[in-house]
């Protein structure tokens, strides 16, 4: 407002106004010069030093990565060795339990006499049950079949033979066993026999079974142990799997036993 009031004569004076120039603090320049002299390197050398830091950093990172990989490999090896030792202790404990000792003689669903020696050279997955079982036996046999199928997908040097042994010989003759096993797997072998023969093989594998009371239709349920047994190609009891084990878990365990197997008969 003041400039406008004074008119055009005030404009030439504005050209004489110059911005104030603030001098650089003397102290900062002196400190900068001292820093350069004390390092003995100029700006160009300082830049080259930064460039050389890159390869050294990558080398340190590579060494760290290799060290970490070595530690990881050692941990995995120790874990595998620990699992192997655990399996050995379990196998030794099962052998000392004396399960599956002795032989057996039963009829298969074709009417042929079978004994333990017939399955030498094969891994055997064996289940005890009865054909009139409403749910548990079919479920466990389905699981057993899944295990066999997964093992057959990547076969080893010894085949796997699934076996179903009845604990109800009064009703499960060879014809009943033949009708029953064909619904699960073409190689599932049904075994039956007399009451004494079934009792003998059940005792050998520590299988409990007891027939319940009969209803008006003379039907009854047999209470029995629920487990899938694994026999080695030597015919020796190797492991067992309860109802809580999944097919995948059983497959993993059987593969471990297959990998560690060494015949004691040869």
Buried (B, 14 or more C-beta within 10 A) or exposed (E): EEEEEEEEEEEEEEEEEEEEEEEEEEEEEEEEEEEBEEEEEEEEEEEEEEEEEEEEEEEEEEEEEEEEEEEEEEEEEEEEEEEEEEBEEEBEEBEEEEBBEEEBBBBBBEEEEBEBEBBBBBBBBBBBBBBBBEEEBBEBBBBBBBBBBBBEEEEBEBBBBBBBBBBBBEBBBBEBBBEBBEEBBEBBBBBBBEEEBBBBBBEBBBBEBEBEEEEEEEEBBBEBBBBBBBBBBBBBBBBBBEEEBEBEEBBEBBBBBBEEBEEEEE
